Amino acid sequence: MKVLVIGGAGHIGKAVVERLSQKHEVLVGGRQRGDVKIDIESPASIEAAYRAHPDLDAVIVTAGHVPFKPLDQLTESDWAGGLNNKLMGQVRLVQLGARLLKSGAVFVLTSGILEKEFIGGAICAGMVNGALAAFVRAAGTELWGKARVNLVSPGPVAEDERYADYFPGFRRVSREDVAATYQRALEQPVSGKVMEVFPEVSL
Ligand SMILES: NC(=O)c1ccc[n+]([C@@H]2O[C@H](COP(=O)([O-])OP(=O)(O)OC[C@H]3O[C@@H](n4cnc5c(N)ncnc54)[C@H](OP(=O)(O)O)[C@@H]3O)[C@@H](O)[C@H]2O)c1
């Protein structure tokens, strides 16, 4: 398959690219790095990338930003930023992709453990992840026969030091297990499925 991994130069994305490249033709997408310049916040940028690569079989998203702040500090612009980036960025990749890419295209989106577990400051992250799960279940049904849409929900990745202090007492997951789940979401003939990568949260 010809697979575009948006965010493929990032922490999770690199592991996904490494694994999938053994079997598939993989392009890395991002705003600054990679083979395909694309900004998930911009419908025009997504449309241009899809029109330049109409032969894509699959799009995997390992990008997405949300603000981390407690409720009493989140501004209107924080909420709008989180919604426009991680939620609507991935929604518009599917919506435009279903129209512009070939029939049977596969979309694999990313949410995260904060849909189910709460850590301080993660209220926007949890809300966005929950919305992504609802979107994927609905889109997987509506696009049945035309496209497949699945969601990977990783736990805190062991090798990612940036979040080391944010998940006290949580079991970490390996980059290999996370990457393997993206492969399953890509290749397994299912749609509308949320694939969690946090089998046992607590240590
Ligand atoms: N790391 C974890 O432990 C963990 C756990 C659970 C869930 N997640 C979720 O997994 C996703 C990826 O996390 P990560 O830690 O791998 O991220 P990361 O290391 O920060 O990498 C993000 C990647 O996305 C690209 N990117 C950023 N904004 C973009 C945009 N507007 N359009 C297109 N590409 C964009 C960046 O490249 P450019 O700068 O070139 O655009 C970068 O390659 C996020 O949604 C995160 O919430 C992460």
The ligand as an SDF file (V2000), in Angstrom:
LIG
                    3D

 48 52  0  0  0  0  0  0  0  0999 V2000
    3.8250   10.5890   22.9730 N   0  0  0  0  0  0  0  0  0  0  0  0
    2.9590    9.9510   23.7450 C   0  0  0  0  0  0  0  0  0  0  0  0
    3.3010    9.3470   24.7840 O   0  0  0  0  0  0  0  0  0  0  0  0
    1.5000    9.9160   23.3480 C   0  0  0  0  0  0  0  0  0  0  0  0
    0.6070    9.1110   24.0790 C   0  0  0  0  0  0  0  0  0  0  0  0
   -0.7460    9.0930   23.7200 C   0  0  0  0  0  0  0  0  0  0  0  0
   -1.1930    9.8440   22.6240 C   0  0  0  0  0  0  0  0  0  0  0  0
   -0.3040   10.6050   21.9340 N   0  0  0  0  0  0  0  0  0  0  0  0
   -0.8140   11.3620   20.7830 C   0  0  0  0  0  0  0  0  0  0  0  0
   -0.1280   10.9460   19.6170 O   0  0  0  0  0  0  0  0  0  0  0  0
   -0.0130   12.0410   18.7120 C   0  0  0  0  0  0  0  0  0  0  0  0
    1.4470   12.1980   18.3030 C   0  0  0  0  0  0  0  0  0  0  0  0
    2.2040   12.4080   19.4700 O   0  0  0  0  0  0  0  0  0  0  0  0
    3.8040   12.4910   19.4080 P   0  0  0  0  0  0  0  0  0  0  0  0
    4.2510   12.5620   20.8340 O   0  0  0  0  0  0  0  0  0  0  0  0
    4.3690   11.4140   18.5230 O   0  0  0  0  0  0  0  0  0  0  0  0
    3.9880   13.9160   18.6930 O   0  0  0  0  0  0  0  0  0  0  0  0
    5.3220   14.7180   18.3220 P   0  0  0  0  0  0  0  0  0  0  0  0
    6.5380   13.9190   18.6800 O   0  0  0  0  0  0  0  0  0  0  0  0
    5.1880   16.0840   18.9080 O   0  0  0  0  0  0  0  0  0  0  0  0
    5.2480   14.8190   16.7330 O   0  0  0  0  0  0  0  0  0  0  0  0
    4.2100   15.4920   16.1040 C   0  0  0  0  0  0  0  0  0  0  0  0
    4.4420   15.4260   14.5900 C   0  0  0  0  0  0  0  0  0  0  0  0
    3.3210   16.0020   13.9510 O   0  0  0  0  0  0  0  0  0  0  0  0
    3.7150   16.9810   13.0040 C   0  0  0  0  0  0  0  0  0  0  0  0
    2.7340   18.0760   13.0950 N   0  0  0  0  0  0  0  0  0  0  0  0
    2.5140   18.9240   14.1440 C   0  0  0  0  0  0  0  0  0  0  0  0
    1.5370   19.7820   13.8560 N   0  0  0  0  0  0  0  0  0  0  0  0
    1.1120   19.4770   12.5980 C   0  0  0  0  0  0  0  0  0  0  0  0
    0.1320   20.0290   11.7300 C   0  0  0  0  0  0  0  0  0  0  0  0
   -0.6130   21.0960   12.0880 N   0  0  0  0  0  0  0  0  0  0  0  0
   -0.0350   19.4570   10.5030 N   0  0  0  0  0  0  0  0  0  0  0  0
    0.7040   18.4050   10.1260 C   0  0  0  0  0  0  0  0  0  0  0  0
    1.6610   17.8410   10.9000 N   0  0  0  0  0  0  0  0  0  0  0  0
    1.8630   18.3730   12.1220 C   0  0  0  0  0  0  0  0  0  0  0  0
    5.1270   17.4260   13.4210 C   0  0  0  0  0  0  0  0  0  0  0  0
    5.9410   17.7020   12.2780 O   0  0  0  0  0  0  0  0  0  0  0  0
    6.0720   19.2120   11.7000 P   0  0  0  0  0  0  0  0  0  0  0  0
    6.6160   20.0490   12.8320 O   0  0  0  0  0  0  0  0  0  0  0  0
    6.9690   19.0780   10.5210 O   0  0  0  0  0  0  0  0  0  0  0  0
    4.6930   19.6190   11.3040 O   0  0  0  0  0  0  0  0  0  0  0  0
    5.6650   16.1850   14.1200 C   0  0  0  0  0  0  0  0  0  0  0  0
    6.3560   15.3510   13.2240 O   0  0  0  0  0  0  0  0  0  0  0  0
   -0.6180   13.2610   19.4260 C   0  0  0  0  0  0  0  0  0  0  0  0
   -1.9610   13.3960   19.0440 O   0  0  0  0  0  0  0  0  0  0  0  0
   -0.5680   12.8570   20.9040 C   0  0  0  0  0  0  0  0  0  0  0  0
   -1.5820   13.4780   21.6640 O   0  0  0  0  0  0  0  0  0  0  0  0
    1.0160   10.6630   22.2620 C   0  0  0  0  0  0  0  0  0  0  0  0
  1  2  1  0
  2  3  2  0
  2  4  1  0
  4  5  1  0
  4 48  2  0
  5  6  2  0
  6  7  1  0
  7  8  2  0
  8  9  1  0
  8 48  1  0
  9 10  1  0
  9 46  1  0
 10 11  1  0
 11 12  1  0
 11 44  1  0
 12 13  1  0
 13 14  1  0
 14 15  2  0
 14 16  1  0
 14 17  1  0
 17 18  1  0
 18 19  2  0
 18 20  1  0
 18 21  1  0
 21 22  1  0
 22 23  1  0
 23 24  1  0
 23 42  1  0
 24 25  1  0
 25 26  1  0
 25 36  1  0
 26 27  1  0
 26 35  1  0
 27 28  2  0
 28 29  1  0
 29 30  1  0
 29 35  2  0
 30 31  1  0
 30 32  2  0
 32 33  1  0
 33 34  2  0
 34 35  1  0
 36 37  1  0
 36 42  1  0
 37 38  1  0
 38 39  2  0
 38 40  1  0
 38 41  1  0
 42 43  1  0
 44 45  1  0
 44 46  1  0
 46 47  1  0
M  CHG  2   8   1  16  -1
M  END
$$$$
